[in-house]
Amino acid sequence: MTLGLGGAAAATAAATAALAADDRADAASNTASGAVLLAADEFDGAAGSAPNPGIWRFDTGAGGWGNAELQTYTDSRRNSALDGAGNLAITARREADGTYTSARLKTEGTFTAQYGRIEARTRIPRGQGIWPAFWMLGADIGQVGWPACGEIDVMENVGYEPGTVHGTVHGPGYSGTNGLSAAATLPDGAAWADAFHVFGVDWRPGSVTWTVDGVAQRTVTRADVGSSPWVFDKPFFVLLNVAVGGTWPGSPDATTRFPQQMLVDWVRVWQQS
């Protein structure tokens, strides 16, 4: 997944040539701003095949994941697989015994980023108790724990807010409900699950800016955390998951339909030259 800086220009040109027209426009915009494509997964492959193991690993198991979540994460193709149409499908299911399964993919141990534009084009799922996320954790989490490692939530949605997505940074002194957040809301009652959208962060030394479909939403800076540590000047790894239930979204109810899928068209990491 990682491309050497020495070959970045050639790799960007080759990758851009292989993209669809609308994606080439996005790539051209990034390139014009002085960014080079360092890493990408386009999720091309046969239906039912596994996500690229050279890029993605899995968190597995239950236990609530610190948020009273209800799902068990698995590495089964029933919960994460390519759909054959250029997407990764992360599928949350209600099993026959009434339990829930889903998937949480991460690049921990395979790829990290430090600064740049980190983006994913996704179509999120919907429904009460459904909690999709595209996010990042500090690669030193195993040594310093959370929230000292830092967390950048590029996009989260809770099912009871179908028209709103959230971006948040968490660190020591500003974690959980005290995280620094941005929200984007669609007009006229539209839902984010109705179409694909590009969610991203423009991450620079001392600042994080959230973007939705290329439009900046909010910038947080070192000054915003006051006397607390700014923990975002180091490598982070990427995560994609769909949680079920939890303290924020609440549990599924009679209106929630399963299975629910988050489709991910691509993930791309651009570095500012």
Secondary structure, 3 states (H helix, E strand, C coil): CCCCHHHHHHHHHHHHHCCCHHHHHHHHHHHHCCEEEEEEECCCCCCCCCCCCCCCEEECECCCCCCCCCEEECCCCCCEEECCCCCEEEEEEECCCCCEEECEEECCCCCCECCEEEEEEEECCCCCCEEEEEEEEECCHHHHCCCCCCEEEEEECCCCCCCEEEEEEEECCECHHHCEEEEEECCCCCCHHHCCEEEEEEEECCEEEEEECCEEEEEEEHHHHCCCCCCCCCCEEEEEEEEECCCCCCCCCCCCCCCEEEEEEEEEEEEEC
